């Protein structure tokens, strides 16, 4: 994830607003109120009724952490074209 985060800004990316439930490993996203880009390393639980558990890399802190976000929360997604 560190290597991917370093080159992310150089890639052609689709950027769009969507809900947390659409995030997949390899995506990057930002939340309202937080300018730091989060890189999704893994989606631990897509099946939860209200929340999605993510493993994300935070380059500013150079660490991987687990997050639990509401599935319907709006995020700005950055994804290489598929």
N, C-alpha and C positions, 0 to 999 in steps of 0.2 A: 504494500500500500504506500510506503514511503516513496518508492520509485514512481509509482503511478501519480501520486500527488504532485511530485516535482514537475511532471510534464503535462499535467492536466490542462493548463492554460494554453498549451501549444496545439491541442487537438481540435478537430472540428467537432463541435458539440451541438446537440439539440438542447435548447433551454426552454423550459415551459413550467407553468405552475400546475401542480397536481396535489393529490392527497398522499399522506405517508404510506397508505396501503399499497401504492403502486411502486414503491422503491424496491430495487433489486441490487444484488451484489454487483459492484462495479460502477454504480451511480454515485454522483456527488449531489449534495443538496445544501441549501441554506434555509434557516428558519427566520421568520419575522422577529426582529429584535436582537438578532445575532448575526453579525457579518461574517463570522468564520465559516468556511466551507467544511462540511463533514463528508468524508468518503466512506461509503458503505462497504465494509469488508464481508459482512454476512447478514442475512436476515434470519434471525433465530426463530421467530414465530410470526407467520403470516396468518395463522388461523385464529388468533384471539378475537373475541367479539368486540372489544373496545380499544385494545392497544396492540401495537406491533413492537416486538423486541428486535433491536438492531445492534450489531457490533460495528463500531465506526472508528475510523482513524482521524485524529485531529492534528493536522500538521503544525499548527502554531504551538501546540504543547508536545508534539512528537510522541503521542501516546494513543493506544487503542483502548476504547472503553465501551461498555454496554449502555444502551439507552432504551428507555421505554417511552414511546410516543403514542398519542391518541391516533388511531387509524384515520380519522377524518381531518386531522390537522393539515392545513395548507402549507406546502413547501415549494420552493423553487428548485426544480430538478435539473441537473446537468447530466446528459447521457450521450455517449458516442452514438452516432446513427446506427441503427440496427437493420 
